[in-house]
Amino acid sequence: MFALETAVYLVVGLAVMMIGYLIIDLIIPADFPKEIQEGNKAVGWVSAGIYMGLGLIIRSAILTFTVSEHEQLLDGVLNTVIYAAIGVLAFIIGYFAVDIVNRKFNFNVELEKKNEAAGIMIFGIFMGVAMIVSGVIQ
């Protein structure tokens, strides 16, 4: 059963991370694949923050919902997907909230200008949000 659970959570986790990445790429007005191909390190940092943050949230959900022997695999997977979706929504809210509060520059403009410092800041926002969501889960 352990091998089956590992395989299921791995497939679900990777799928959720990729879907979350695509959703955030649609919301943030920068073409992530194109920007990364052009060597935009700022977008690289943002991308890393998305994957690491979602990985942290998914990990917490898996740990929380697999500790019970009575928990069904399907229930655990469903809870993992739900918390990852909450994480994606929280990333988007965090991104726009900090961008609105910080009036000195605009994240979208800075990402287009390949401002690596802005990418690192967004990475930090996503990781901070992931830690909050992860803490709520556990």
Secondary structure, 3 states (H helix, E strand, C coil): CHHHHHHHHHHHHHHHHHHHHHHHHHHCCCCHHHHHHCCCHHHHHHHHHHHHHHHHHHHHHHHHHCCCCCCCHHHHHHHHHHHHHHHHHHHHHHHHHHHHHCCCCCHHHHHHCCCHHHHHHHHHHHHHHHHHHHHHHC
